[in-house]
Amino acid sequence: MGSRLLPLSLAIGAFAADAAGLHHLASYLVLLAVVGAAAAAFVGVGEWIEGKGGLVRAGSSTLALVLLLLGSAVRTAAPTGSHVPVLAVSTLVLAVLCYTLPLVSSLRGPLTVPRVEAPPLLER
């Protein structure tokens, strides 16, 4: 438990359901994403405390959980039959960005090429 892919895929699914006009389904997907995000955040923070994981992963998982909770609260407080609040959709997009932040930082890597020593020349 604690995979970041589950809440990420549920958040993307909720965004797609909103785009298709299935706002009721999107609301349930966001609620499911909150549960998965909580598990991922607990695992990320636990690994960071133990020294096994990075701060970026723990922080981004926790921030994504907060964003999904905020989006779920705004979504359920909206009047029935009205449009989806902009804040609810914005929190979904930001949560997806939070989950992809560690991937982007790991792909960045070192910008310099490591120096390789040449073998000594053979003498005749």
MODELLER restraints for C-alpha pairs under 7 A, 6 or more apart:
rsr = mdl.restraints
at = mdl.atoms
rsr.add(forms.Gaussian(group=physical.xy_distance, feature=features.Distance(at['CA:1:A'], at['CA:39:A']), mean=6.59, stdev=0.5))
rsr.add(forms.Gaussian(group=physical.xy_distance, feature=features.Distance(at['CA:2:A'], at['CA:36:A']), mean=6.86, stdev=0.5))
rsr.add(forms.Gaussian(group=physical.xy_distance, feature=features.Distance(at['CA:2:A'], at['CA:39:A']), mean=4.63, stdev=0.5))
rsr.add(forms.Gaussian(group=physical.xy_distance, feature=features.Distance(at['CA:2:A'], at['CA:40:A']), mean=3.81, stdev=0.5))
rsr.add(forms.Gaussian(group=physical.xy_distance, feature=features.Distance(at['CA:2:A'], at['CA:43:A']), mean=5.64, stdev=0.5))
rsr.add(forms.Gaussian(group=physical.xy_distance, feature=features.Distance(at['CA:3:A'], at['CA:40:A']), mean=5.61, stdev=0.5))
rsr.add(forms.Gaussian(group=physical.xy_distance, feature=features.Distance(at['CA:4:A'], at['CA:40:A']), mean=5.66, stdev=0.5))
rsr.add(forms.Gaussian(group=physical.xy_distance, feature=features.Distance(at['CA:4:A'], at['CA:99:A']), mean=6.96, stdev=0.5))
rsr.add(forms.Gaussian(group=physical.xy_distance, feature=features.Distance(at['CA:6:A'], at['CA:36:A']), mean=6.13, stdev=0.5))
rsr.add(forms.Gaussian(group=physical.xy_distance, feature=features.Distance(at['CA:7:A'], at['CA:33:A']), mean=4.47, stdev=0.5))
rsr.add(forms.Gaussian(group=physical.xy_distance, feature=features.Distance(at['CA:7:A'], at['CA:36:A']), mean=5.07, stdev=0.5))
rsr.add(forms.Gaussian(group=physical.xy_distance, feature=features.Distance(at['CA:7:A'], at['CA:37:A']), mean=5.35, stdev=0.5))
rsr.add(forms.Gaussian(group=physical.xy_distance, feature=features.Distance(at['CA:8:A'], at['CA:96:A']), mean=5.99, stdev=0.5))
rsr.add(forms.Gaussian(group=physical.xy_distance, feature=features.Distance(at['CA:8:A'], at['CA:99:A']), mean=6.59, stdev=0.5))
rsr.add(forms.Gaussian(group=physical.xy_distance, feature=features.Distance(at['CA:10:A'], at['CA:29:A']), mean=5.84, stdev=0.5))
rsr.add(forms.Gaussian(group=physical.xy_distance, feature=features.Distance(at['CA:10:A'], at['CA:30:A']), mean=6.84, stdev=0.5))
rsr.add(forms.Gaussian(group=physical.xy_distance, feature=features.Distance(at['CA:10:A'], at['CA:33:A']), mean=5.38, stdev=0.5))
rsr.add(forms.Gaussian(group=physical.xy_distance, feature=features.Distance(at['CA:11:A'], at['CA:30:A']), mean=6.22, stdev=0.5))
rsr.add(forms.Gaussian(group=physical.xy_distance, feature=features.Distance(at['CA:11:A'], at['CA:33:A']), mean=6.16, stdev=0.5))
rsr.add(forms.Gaussian(group=physical.xy_distance, feature=features.Distance(at['CA:11:A'], at['CA:92:A']), mean=6.11, stdev=0.5))
rsr.add(forms.Gaussian(group=physical.xy_distance, feature=features.Distance(at['CA:11:A'], at['CA:96:A']), mean=6.81, stdev=0.5))
rsr.add(forms.Gaussian(group=physical.xy_distance, feature=features.Distance(at['CA:14:A'], at['CA:26:A']), mean=4.26, stdev=0.5))
rsr.add(forms.Gaussian(group=physical.xy_distance, feature=features.Distance(at['CA:14:A'], at['CA:29:A']), mean=5.41, stdev=0.5))
rsr.add(forms.Gaussian(group=physical.xy_distance, feature=features.Distance(at['CA:14:A'], at['CA:30:A']), mean=6.14, stdev=0.5))
rsr.add(forms.Gaussian(group=physical.xy_distance, feature=features.Distance(at['CA:15:A'], at['CA:26:A']), mean=6.96, stdev=0.5))
rsr.add(forms.Gaussian(group=physical.xy_distance, feature=features.Distance(at['CA:15:A'], at['CA:92:A']), mean=6.84, stdev=0.5))
rsr.add(forms.Gaussian(group=physical.xy_distance, feature=features.Distance(at['CA:17:A'], at['CA:23:A']), mean=6.41, stdev=0.5))
rsr.add(forms.Gaussian(group=physical.xy_distance, feature=features.Distance(at['CA:17:A'], at['CA:25:A']), mean=6.59, stdev=0.5))
rsr.add(forms.Gaussian(group=physical.xy_distance, feature=features.Distance(at['CA:17:A'], at['CA:26:A']), mean=5.26, stdev=0.5))
rsr.add(forms.Gaussian(group=physical.xy_distance, feature=features.Distance(at['CA:18:A'], at['CA:26:A']), mean=5.86, stdev=0.5))
rsr.add(forms.Gaussian(group=physical.xy_distance, feature=features.Distance(at['CA:30:A'], at['CA:68:A']), mean=6.94, stdev=0.5))
rsr.add(forms.Gaussian(group=physical.xy_distance, feature=features.Distance(at['CA:30:A'], at['CA:72:A']), mean=6.32, stdev=0.5))
rsr.add(forms.Gaussian(group=physical.xy_distance, feature=features.Distance(at['CA:31:A'], at['CA:72:A']), mean=6.68, stdev=0.5))
rsr.add(forms.Gaussian(group=physical.xy_distance, feature=features.Distance(at['CA:34:A'], at['CA:65:A']), mean=6.33, stdev=0.5))
rsr.add(forms.Gaussian(group=physical.xy_distance, feature=features.Distance(at['CA:34:A'], at['CA:68:A']), mean=5.97, stdev=0.5))
rsr.add(forms.Gaussian(group=physical.xy_distance, feature=features.Distance(at['CA:34:A'], at['CA:69:A']), mean=6.39, stdev=0.5))
rsr.add(forms.Gaussian(group=physical.xy_distance, feature=features.Distance(at['CA:37:A'], at['CA:61:A']), mean=6.91, stdev=0.5))
rsr.add(forms.Gaussian(group=physical.xy_distance, feature=features.Distance(at['CA:37:A'], at['CA:65:A']), mean=5.23, stdev=0.5))
rsr.add(forms.Gaussian(group=physical.xy_distance, feature=features.Distance(at['CA:38:A'], at['CA:65:A']), mean=6.08, stdev=0.5))
rsr.add(forms.Gaussian(group=physical.xy_distance, feature=features.Distance(at['CA:40:A'], at['CA:61:A']), mean=6.40, stdev=0.5))
rsr.add(forms.Gaussian(group=physical.xy_distance, feature=features.Distance(at['CA:41:A'], at['CA:58:A']), mean=6.28, stdev=0.5))
rsr.add(forms.Gaussian(group=physical.xy_distance, feature=features.Distance(at['CA:41:A'], at['CA:61:A']), mean=4.80, stdev=0.5))
rsr.add(forms.Gaussian(group=physical.xy_distance, feature=features.Distance(at['CA:41:A'], at['CA:62:A']), mean=5.03, stdev=0.5))
rsr.add(forms.Gaussian(group=physical.xy_distance, feature=features.Distance(at['CA:44:A'], at['CA:53:A']), mean=6.80, stdev=0.5))
rsr.add(forms.Gaussian(group=physical.xy_distance, feature=features.Distance(at['CA:44:A'], at['CA:57:A']), mean=6.23, stdev=0.5))
rsr.add(forms.Gaussian(group=physical.xy_distance, feature=features.Distance(at['CA:44:A'], at['CA:58:A']), mean=4.37, stdev=0.5))
rsr.add(forms.Gaussian(group=physical.xy_distance, feature=features.Distance(at['CA:44:A'], at['CA:61:A']), mean=6.85, stdev=0.5))
rsr.add(forms.Gaussian(group=physical.xy_distance, feature=features.Distance(at['CA:45:A'], at['CA:58:A']), mean=4.85, stdev=0.5))
rsr.add(forms.Gaussian(group=physical.xy_distance, feature=features.Distance(at['CA:47:A'], at['CA:53:A']), mean=4.83, stdev=0.5))
rsr.add(forms.Gaussian(group=physical.xy_distance, feature=features.Distance(at['CA:48:A'], at['CA:54:A']), mean=5.63, stdev=0.5))
rsr.add(forms.Gaussian(group=physical.xy_distance, feature=features.Distance(at['CA:48:A'], at['CA:55:A']), mean=6.15, stdev=0.5))
rsr.add(forms.Gaussian(group=physical.xy_distance, feature=features.Distance(at['CA:48:A'], at['CA:58:A']), mean=6.55, stdev=0.5))
rsr.add(forms.Gaussian(group=physical.xy_distance, feature=features.Distance(at['CA:56:A'], at['CA:102:A']), mean=6.39, stdev=0.5))
rsr.add(forms.Gaussian(group=physical.xy_distance, feature=features.Distance(at['CA:57:A'], at['CA:102:A']), mean=5.95, stdev=0.5))
rsr.add(forms.Gaussian(group=physical.xy_distance, feature=features.Distance(at['CA:60:A'], at['CA:98:A']), mean=5.19, stdev=0.5))
rsr.add(forms.Gaussian(group=physical.xy_distance, feature=features.Distance(at['CA:60:A'], at['CA:99:A']), mean=6.41, stdev=0.5))
rsr.add(forms.Gaussian(group=physical.xy_distance, feature=features.Distance(at['CA:61:A'], at['CA:98:A']), mean=6.96, stdev=0.5))
rsr.add(forms.Gaussian(group=physical.xy_distance, feature=features.Distance(at['CA:61:A'], at['CA:99:A']), mean=6.55, stdev=0.5))
rsr.add(forms.Gaussian(group=physical.xy_distance, feature=features.Distance(at['CA:64:A'], at['CA:95:A']), mean=4.48, stdev=0.5))
rsr.add(forms.Gaussian(group=physical.xy_distance, feature=features.Distance(at['CA:64:A'], at['CA:98:A']), mean=5.73, stdev=0.5))
rsr.add(forms.Gaussian(group=physical.xy_distance, feature=features.Distance(at['CA:64:A'], at['CA:99:A']), mean=6.91, stdev=0.5))
rsr.add(forms.Gaussian(group=physical.xy_distance, feature=features.Distance(at['CA:67:A'], at['CA:91:A']), mean=5.29, stdev=0.5))
rsr.add(forms.Gaussian(group=physical.xy_distance, feature=features.Distance(at['CA:67:A'], at['CA:95:A']), mean=5.99, stdev=0.5))
rsr.add(forms.Gaussian(group=physical.xy_distance, feature=features.Distance(at['CA:68:A'], at['CA:91:A']), mean=6.30, stdev=0.5))
rsr.add(forms.Gaussian(group=physical.xy_distance, feature=features.Distance(at['CA:68:A'], at['CA:92:A']), mean=6.50, stdev=0.5))
rsr.add(forms.Gaussian(group=physical.xy_distance, feature=features.Distance(at['CA:68:A'], at['CA:95:A']), mean=6.60, stdev=0.5))
rsr.add(forms.Gaussian(group=physical.xy_distance, feature=features.Distance(at['CA:71:A'], at['CA:87:A']), mean=6.63, stdev=0.5))
rsr.add(forms.Gaussian(group=physical.xy_distance, feature=features.Distance(at['CA:71:A'], at['CA:88:A']), mean=4.23, stdev=0.5))
rsr.add(forms.Gaussian(group=physical.xy_distance, feature=features.Distance(at['CA:71:A'], at['CA:91:A']), mean=5.46, stdev=0.5))
rsr.add(forms.Gaussian(group=physical.xy_distance, feature=features.Distance(at['CA:71:A'], at['CA:92:A']), mean=6.93, stdev=0.5))
rsr.add(forms.Gaussian(group=physical.xy_distance, feature=features.Distance(at['CA:72:A'], at['CA:88:A']), mean=6.89, stdev=0.5))
rsr.add(forms.Gaussian(group=physical.xy_distance, feature=features.Distance(at['CA:74:A'], at['CA:88:A']), mean=5.96, stdev=0.5))
rsr.add(forms.Gaussian(group=physical.xy_distance, feature=features.Distance(at['CA:75:A'], at['CA:84:A']), mean=6.74, stdev=0.5))
rsr.add(forms.Gaussian(group=physical.xy_distance, feature=features.Distance(at['CA:75:A'], at['CA:85:A']), mean=6.64, stdev=0.5))
rsr.add(forms.Gaussian(group=physical.xy_distance, feature=features.Distance(at['CA:75:A'], at['CA:88:A']), mean=5.77, stdev=0.5))
